[in-house]
Amino acid sequence: MGRRSGLNYCVREVEQRVRGMSFNSRGGINPVSVGLLIAVAMLGARFACAEDWPRWGGRNDRNMVSREPHLASSFVPGQKKTDGSGIDWATTKNVKWVTGIEVVDYDAKGFYEMQGWGPNFVIPTRSDIFSPKRTRHRGQDSFDQALRVNQEVSLRGRAFAGDRGVEKVEVSLDDGQTWQPTTIDYPGTRLTWVFWSYAWTPKTTGDYVLVCRATDQNGDLQTSDVRGTAPQGATGLHKVKASVV
């Protein structure tokens, strides 16, 4: 089927990770993966490494080529359930296959750790404004179209706080000097993005800097300190420039 990639995933405390590595492409339990992981756990090993197949097969929406029947031939993420009740989570992850597990007696570095990511990574709280449509130029986001004075516009965005969940999202219309509560349109779960909106009617013409921030369910406010992506995740507040005419 092709050569294996050198991509290694280090799995700590294997008995707590069975669920995360035991699903096949149809959303069911993969008994081979479960059996291997349980065997590793019974040996008392603390570390195990798993290899996956590289992304190949000629298309970006496939990880591999296989004779296995009923595999997904394409991947369209974020599809809604047929009854309209929300996102079908089976469409939020691509097909992954575990091709081998090796027991080691040392703390092997995983793919992201080798890129400089910290071993105790905690996803920082983040939020952004994605509507109206905006464009980034020289590091500054601006709405593509000018807004009209005394005409209501719907500001929309999203927020995420890792496994802590999002308690609330606020928006500022004056570059962070004052803050207004937004409406949570889609609360999701503690592990999913929250979608929010705010109805704004600008009363005067001019340029505005809009900012958003989220608070997690522990009560901790999103930090305004700006930090790059690696090794612990990007932080800072998202700002968008709006022109009102």
N, C-alpha and C positions, 0 to 999 in steps of 0.2 A: 504493500500500500504506500510505501514511501519511507523515508528515513525519519527517525524520531528527532525532534528538536532538542536542543540542550536546555530547554526551559524546565526548571525544577521548582516545585512548590513545596516549601517546608511546612509540615503540618505538626503543630505542637499540641500536646495533650490529645492524642488521637481519639480517645473515647468520647471527647466532646465535639469532634468534628465529623462524625459519621454522617450526620444529616447533610452537611455541606458538600459532601463529595459522592453521594450515593444516588443521584437522580439521573436517569437516562433521558434521551431526547424527547420521550413521550410523557415526561413528568412522573414516571413511575420509579420505584426503587430498583436500583441496579444490584442484584444479589451478589455479583462478583466483587464489586467495590465494597459492599457491606462486609462480605466474608473476609476479604483481605484486611480491612481496617480493624475488624474485631480480632483477627489473628494477631495483628501487630499490637493491639492493646493488651491482649492476653500475655504476650511476651514481656510486658512491662516496659516496653520502649517508650521513651519520651519524645523521640523525634522520628518522623518518617518523611520520605520524599516521594512525590508522585510526578511522573512524566506525562505530558500530553502530546497529542499530534500537532504539528505546526499548521498554521492556516495555509492551506493549499487546495488545489482543485480548480483553479482558474477564475474563481469569483470571490468577491469580498464578503459575501453572505454565507460562506461555507468554511468550515474548519478542516474538512477532510473529505476523502472519497471512500465510500464503503459499499459493500454488497448487502449490508443489513437492510431488510425491508422497512418501509414506513418511516424512513428518516425524513426530516424536514428538508425540502429542496431549496427553500428560500427563507429569509428571516425579515419580518416586518415588525419592529418593536412597538410596544405601547398600544396594541389593539384593544378596543373596548369589548366587553362581554356582549353576547348577542341580546341579552335582556336589557342592556343599557345601564346596568347597575354600577359600572366602574371599569377599571382597567383589568384585562385578563393577564394576570401575572405570569402565566406560562409564556407570554410573548415578550417578557422583559429581559430575558437572558438568551444568549446564543447557545447553540449545541456544543457541549463539551464532553470529551471522553477521557477517562483515565486509562492509560495503557500499561502502567506498571507502578509498583510501590516498592521502595527499598528502605529497609531499616538501617539507620546509622546511629553511631554512638557519639555524635557531636552536633552542635547547633549549626546545621547547614543554612546558608543564607539563601533566601528565596529570590525570585526575579526582581521584585521591587526593592528589597533590602540591598541587593547588589547595585541598584541605581542610587542608593543614598537615603532611601526612606527609613525612618526610625522603626525599630522593632516593636515599640509600644505606641504605635500611631493611634491618635484619637481624632476623628473627623471634626474639624472646627465648624461652628455654626456659620451658615452663609445664607445670603439672600440676594435677589437681583430683581430688576425691573425689565420686563421683556416686551411690554406693549404700552403705548404705540410703538411701531417699528422704529428701530434705532440703528445707527451705524457708528462704528468706532473709527476715529481718525486721530493719529498721534496720541494714542492712549486715552482719549476722551470720547465718551459715548454721547451722542446727540440724537434727538428725534429727527427722523427724515423730513417730516413736514412740520411747518409752523402750526401752533395751536391758535384758536380764535378766542379773543377776549369775550367773556360772558357766555361762552359755550361749554357745556359739560363734556369732559373727556374721561374715559375710563382708563385709569392706570392699572396695569396688571403685572404680577410677578410671581415669584416662587421663593421658597425657603426650605432649608434642610439643616438638621442638627444631629446627624448620625443616629445612634440608637437612643438618644435622649428625647426625641420628639420636639416639635415646635409648639410653644405656648401661644405666642402672638407675633404679629409683624406690624411695624410702624413705618410711616413714610413721612419724610420732611420735605416741605416745599420751599425752604429757605436755607439750603446747604447745611442742615443739621442744627439750626438754632432752635427750632421748635419741632415737635413731633405729633403726628396724628395717628390714631388707631385705624387699621385697615379691616376689611371684611375677609374672613377666611372662607373662601368658596369651596375648597376641597381640603379637608383636614388630613386625609390619608391616615397613616398609622405612625407609630414611633420610628419606623424604618423607611418611610417614604417622604417624598417632597410634599410640601404644603403649597397650595395655590391661593393667592390673595388678590384683592382688587380694592381700588379706592376711586370714588367719583370726585373729580376736581373741576371746579368752575373758576378759572383765573379771572380776577376782577380788574387787573391792570395789564397793560402791555409791557413788554420788556423781556429780559433773559432771566431764567430761573435755573437753579441747580436742585434737582430732586435726588433724594437719598432714601434708601430703605435699610432697615435693620430688623433682626429677629431676636426673640428671646426663647431659650429652650425651656423644656418642662421642669428643669431644675431651678429655673428662675435666673439663669445666667444670661447676660446680655451679649449679643454678638460684638466682638471687639472691633474697634476702629483702627487698630494697628495694622499697617500694611506689611504683609509677608509673602514671599514667593511660594510656589507650589511645593517644591522639595525642600527639606525632607519630612515636613509635618503637615502639609496642606496649606493652601493659600488662605490668607485672612485679609480683612479690610471691608469697607462699606462701598456698595455699588452706587455710583453717581451718574446721573444723566442730565445733560443740558437741554432745556426746553425754551424755545422762542415763542412768545405770545404776541400776536399782531392784531 
